[in-house]
């Protein structure tokens, strides 16, 4: 055989971009390679996460069993978190398991919201949008509070007025409506602008719909600190809350700073057009945690999903010494916001539409994407995937 046998391939993280490779683990194994996946949890799909929060979906619909997906295809799964990396010795340090060596490494550790001072000391009432599991935990917490304090409006603050913050607020409002509970729900925008990711005419429509459902928006209200049950704003004022949600944006996983590899000023792993580290070509990266070929990409799932087949090809190419492929990001992409009440806002470039049809399209796309991996995780590998072609 022309390839070098028994290369150790490690997939670090259970991001969107790794699902495609995990489903094709058998191809690596049949060619003499070892595959190990490392992740602290199941895969939780961000596309359905706000719908889980709003009570439209149950959590099992939003998950893929990574351990089953890889082990049924001859690979190994290590449930653990990464602490650091030695790119010279090619060794990964894990929180609980022994160090893990690799010949080829792929990193999809995703993103997380910027930290807010004081939030960690109030974890019983402060939630963030990542990891995705936290939105399921937030739903459980809210449902318990609704049941225990049915006669007292719950004060909820959502910090961040982008697409995610507005989706979070919309689905919390829907969860409260399902429980017939009263809430005081406020979205705090750091500046004047709200929903900067979508066309301006659509912003007026979405804000109007959310305000009619009782959601308030406060501009120029950047949160600088959490002090017990109060959010401290940049102007020194304080706002009390019972539940606080951090949706202030996304940044690459902080642990990347412990990897000894080049990162951009924001902490993202710098990769070339082949999704390889600019300093270590045996290390690959995809999804929210990378700075792609000299420019950032929006932190939306569509890029990770489009990178996935290229990443699979290039991991095999790195293991076998064949040419890699370049990833070419598209200029325009479709995003659909779930507004909680079975309506959505679909946006592609300057084009948009708002209504039930947008939500139904999102529901169909998300269920279809997940079903392929969930079915694969429930059943042994059938060998029906098209074989790798160098």
N, C-alpha and C positions, 0 to 999 in steps of 0.2 A: 504494500500500500504506500501511496505517496505521502500521506500525512503522518505526523509524529503521534504515536499512540499514547494513551494514558495521560493526557493533559488535564490538569486540575482547573476546572472552571467554577468560579464562585459568583453567584448572583446575590448581591447585597441589597436587600430591601424588596418589598412586595409592591412596587409601584406599577402603574398602568403599563409602562413600557416593558416590564418583565413577563407579563402574562403570556404573550405570544411565544417567548422562548421557553417558559416553563411547560407550556403545552406540548412543546416539541423536544422535551428532554430526551426522549427515546432516540432521537437521531444522533445526539452526541454520544450516548451510551453505546449504540450500535457501532459507532466508529472508533470505539476504544477510549473515550474520554470519561472523566468523572465530573458529575454536576452536583454542586451543593448550593442550596438556597438558604439564605439567612434572613429571618424577619421576626419581629416580636409578636406578631398577631396575624390573624386572617387578613386577606385583602378586603378592604372596605372601599366601595366605589363611590367617589365623590359626586357623580352625576345623580344618584338617587338619594344622597344623604339628607338634603333638605326635605325631601318627601318623607323620609323616615321620621325626621323631627316633627313634621306636621301631622303625622299619623296616617298618611295615605299609604305608606308601605310599611311592612314589618321588617325587622332587621335582617332576618335570614335571607330575604330577597336581595339584600345589598352586599352580600359576602361571597367570597370565593375561598374555598379551603385550599390554601397554598400547599400545605403538607401533603394532602392527598394528590394534588395535581402533579407534584414532582416525584413523590415516592412510587406512585403507580407506574411511572415511566422509567424507573430504574435509578433515579437520583436520590439525594439525601436532603433532609430538611433539618435545620437547626433553629429552634425557637429561641431567639436571643436578640440582644441589642448590641450594636457596634460601639466601641469606645475609641478606637484609633486604628491607624494603618501605618505600616513601615513599607513604603514603596520600593526600597532598596532590597530588603530581605524578602519582600512579597509575603508579608504576614499581616493578618487581621487580628486585632485585639477585641475580644468579646467580653460582655459584662459577666457572664457566668460560665460559658463553655471555654475549653482550652483554646489557645491561639490557632488560627486556621491559615494554612498556606495555600497559595494559588499560583497558577501559571497565567491564567487569563481571568480578569476581574471585571464585573459590570456593576455599576452603582446607580440605583434609582431610589434614593432616600427621600425624595420629595421635598416638600416645603412645610413651613410652619409660620404662624403669625409672629410678628415682633413681640418681644416680652414687654409687659407693663409692670413697672416696679410695684411691689406689694401684692400682685396677683397670686403668687404662689402661697402666700400666707392666708389666702381666702379661698382655697380650692373647693370648699363646700358650697360656694355660691358664685364662683367665677368659672366660666367655661370658655373654650376657644374652638375655632372651627377645625382645627387639626390637633391631634389625629382625628380622622373622620369618626371613629367610634365615639368621640366626645359628644357628638350631636345626638346619638342614641341615648347616652347617659343623661344629657340635658333633657331630652323628652321624658325620661323616667322621673327625673327630679321635678320637672314642672307638673307632671301628672300627680305626683305625691303631694306637692304643694297645693294644687287645685283642690284635691280631695280634703286636705286638712284645713284649708282656709277658704272655704267656699264663699263666705260672706265678706271677705276682705280682698280688694283688688291687689294683685301682685304687681310690684313695681319692677319692671324689666328694662334694662338698658342694653342696647346693641351699639358698640363702638365700631364705626366704619360704615360709610354710606355708599360703598361700591356695590357691584352686582351681588356679591356674597352676602354683605350686610343686609341688603334689601330682601334677598331671598330668605335669610334667617328670620327677619322680622315678620315677613309675610306668613311664614309657616308656623311661627310661634302664635301669631294671631289666629291662624286656623286651628291649631291645637287647642287653644283656649275656647274657641267657638264650639268645637266638638264636645268639650267638657262643660259648656255653658258656664264658663267662669269669667269673671271680670278681671281685666288687667289694665295696667298703665304702661304702655309700650312706647319707648322713645329711641330713635336712631340718632346717634351723635356723629355729625360730619366734622372732620378736622378743619375743613375750609368752607368756602362758599359753594363749591360744586358737589353735586350728587349724581351718582351713576355716570361717571365720566367715560365708561367703556362703551356706551350705547349712543345712537344718534339723538341729538337734542330734542326733536319732536316726540320721540318715544318716551323721554324722561317725564315730560309733562303728563303723558297718559298714565304711566306707571305710578308716579307720585300721587296723582289724583285718585287712582284706584286704591292705593294703600292708605291714604289719608281718610277716605270714606270708610275704611274698616277700622278707624280709630288709632292708626299709627301716626305718631308725631315725629317731626324731623327738626333737629336743632343744628344750625350751621355754626361754623367757627367755634366748635366745641371739642377740641382735641384733648383726649384723656392723657394725663401725664403720670398718674399714680392712682393706685387703689389703696384706700385707708379704711379698713374694716368694711362697713357697708356703704361707703361713699366713693364716688369717682371724682378725683381732683382734676380740674380742667386747667388748660394753659393760662387762662386769665386769673387763676386763683380761686375761682368759685367751686362749689362742691354740689354734687347731685347724689341723693340717696337712692339706693336700690335694694331689692331683695335678690335679684338674679342679674348677673352681668355677663355679656357675651363679647369676646374679643374677635372682631372681624376686621381688623385694621390693615389687612393686606397680608401678603405672603413673602417670605424670604427663604433661601435655601436652608436645609437642615444645618444647625450650628455645628454638629459633629464633623462636618467636612473640614473645618479649620484644624482638626487633629490628624489629617491624612497626609500632610507633608507634600501635597500636590498644589500646583498653581491654581489660585482662585481669583475671581474678579473682585473689585472693592466691596461688593455685596455678599461675598462668601460663596459664590457659585463655582463649581468645578469647571475649569476652562477646557473645552474640547474642540477638536478640529472638525472639518466637514464630514469625517467618518465616525464621529461620536467617540473619538479616542482622546484621552488626556494629552494635552500639548507637551507634557514632559515624560509621559510613560505610555507608549502605545499599546501595551498589554492591558491597560486600564481603560474601561469604557464608561460612559455615563449617558443618561437620558432623562427626560422629564423635567420637573420643576427645579432640580438641583444643579442644572448645568448652565454655563454661559457658552452659547453655540457659536463657534467659528467667528469670533470677534464681535458678536452682537447678541443682545438678549432676545429671547422669545417670550411672548406673553405666557404667564403661568396658567394655561388652560389645558384640560386633558386631551384635546384633539391633537396637540403636538406630540405628546407622549405616545398616543396610540398610533400615529403615523410613523413615529420613529421606531416602533417595535419590530417590524420586519427587517429594517435596515440593521438594527442592533443585533438581531438573531444572526443575520448573514455575517456580520463583522466579527462576532464572537467565534463563529465557526472558522472564519477566515484567519483570525488570530491564532486559533488552535492548530490550524493545518497549513499555514503559510501561503494562503491563496489571496488574491486581491480583494480589498474591501470595497464596499459601495459608499457613495456619498449620500447624505440626507439632504434633500432639497425642500425646505419648508414652503408651504403655500402662502400666498399673500393674504388671502381671505379665508375665513372659516365660519361655520355656523355655530352660534351659541344660543341656547334657549334657557331663559330663566323660569324657574318654577315659582309661581306667585301664590301657591298654597291653596287657592280656591278652585283648582282644576282649570286655571287659565295660565298662559305663559306669554313671555315676550321672546320672539325669535328674531335674531339679528345676524345679518351677514353683510359686512361692509356698511353701506348707507341704507341698505334695504332692511325693513323690519315689518313684523306684524304681531298684533297682540290679540289673544283670545283663546278659546278652548282648543281650536285646531292646533295651535302652537304647542300647547301642553300635551295633546295626544301624540303629536309627532315626537316630542321629547321622550315620552313614556315608551313609545315603540322602539326608538333608537336605543335607549338605555337597557330595556329588557332584552332586546336582541343581542346587544353586545355582551351582557352578563351571562345570558343563557348558554352561549357556546362554551364558556369556561366553567360554569357550574356543572353542566352536563359532563364535561370532560373530567372534572374532579370526582364525580360520582361513579364513573365507570372506568374499567381498565382501558389502557391505550389500545386502539384498534388498528393503528398503523395506517390510517387513511390519509394522513397529511402528505402533501407533495414532498418528495425527498429533496434534501439540500442540493442546490446546484452551484458550484463554485463560479 
